[in-house]
Amino acid sequence: MYRLRSLPWRSLLEISGITTAIAIALEIIIGLGVTQSAAIREMLQFLYTPPLGMIIALMAAVGFGVLAVYILERFYPQVLINSNSLWALVPCLALTLWLKSLLPVPAFLVSLSYANVVAVLVGVFWKGRPYWR
């Protein structure tokens, strides 16, 4: 129980908030592009048709996890990155995705679903591979 309490929860929640804010900003930009440009709308329709749409959505979720670890590495040097902090980052990201789902923002990139949380997990541990030990 002490190991769980000693994790840097505040920093991990900040990181997941920053990562989610970046995803929201990108989704708003994509949403504006869809409403303002027919070419962007057609391109997104092509990209999100099955089966390519499922692959794009999962890769965006993997990228979401990778971005969180990148922000952790670059902007939070005081946080000791190990497998425990990476495992703690995943529920923090899931929490911010849940909070994002409450906002009226279109979910072009990342939404809260089981497949996306697993893809975020893959992204976190893929980028965090050097810190597993």
N, C-alpha and C positions, 0 to 999 in steps of 0.2 A: 504494500500500500504506500510505503514511503517513496518508492521509485516512481509511482504514478503521480504523487503529489509534487515530486521534485522536478518534473518535466517543465520546460519553459512555455506554459500554456498561453500566457499573455502574448509573447512574441509569435507563437504559432497562429494564434487567432488574428493578430495583426497581419501576418503574411497571407493567411487565407482571405482576409478582407481585401487586401491590396490586389491579390490575384483575381478575386471575384469582381472587384471594381474595374480592373482592366478588361475582363471578359464582358462585363456589362457595357463598357464604353465601345468595345468592338461590335457588340450586338446592336447597339443603337446606331452606329455608323453603317452597319450592314442594312439595318432596317430603313434608314434614310436613303441608302442607295437603291433599295428595292422599290421604294415609293417614288423616287425621282428619276430612275433610269430603267428603261425597258431592257437594255442590254444586260444590266446587272441582274434584273429579275429573271431573264431567260437563262443566264449562266447559273444562278442558284437553283432554278428549277431543274436544270440538267444535272447539277452536282448532287442534288438531294433526291433524285429518283432511285428507286431500288435497283440493284444492290449497292450501288455506289454511295447512296445516301447513308446507309448504315455504317459503312467504312469511314466516311467523312465525319460522322457524328462521333464514332469511337476514337478516331485519331484526334479530333478536337479535344476530347476529354483527356486523352493521354497527354496532349500538349498542355492542358490546364495543370496537370500534375507536375509536368516537367518545369513549367513556368514557376510554380510555387517553390520547388526546390532551388531553382536558379535564383529567385529572389532571396531565399534563405541563405544561400551561399554568398551572394554578393553584398547584401545590405544588412545582414544580421550576423556579423562575425563573432559576436559574444555568445551566440547559441552554439552549444556543442552538438554537432550533427552525428547521430548514431542511429542504429536501427530503432531504438525506442522513440526518439524524436520524430523519425520518419513515420512510424506507426501512429504517433499522436497527431501528426499533420493531416493524415487522411480523414479522421472524423471532424477535424476543424474545417477542412475543405467541404466535407459533406454538410456540415452545419451552415456554412455560408451559401452553399448551393440551395439548401432548403430555404434560407432567408431570401435568396434571389428569386426563388419560385413564388414568393409572396408578392413580389413587385410586379407591376404591369410592364414588364420588359419582354420583348420577343425572345424566344430561346432558339436562336439560330445555331449557336455553337455548343453550349453546355447546359444541360438541364439535370434535374435530380431524378435519376432512375438507377436501378440496380446495375445495369450494364455500364452506365457512365461512372458510377462509383468504383466499379471494378477497373475500368479503364483509367481512372484517376489514380488508383492504387498502383497499377502497372507503370504509369508515368512517373509517380513519385519514386518508386523503387528502381526504375530504369535509370533515371537521372542520379539517384542517390546510391547507386551501386558501389562507389568507392567508400561509402560510409557504413556499410553493413556491419562491419566488425566493431 
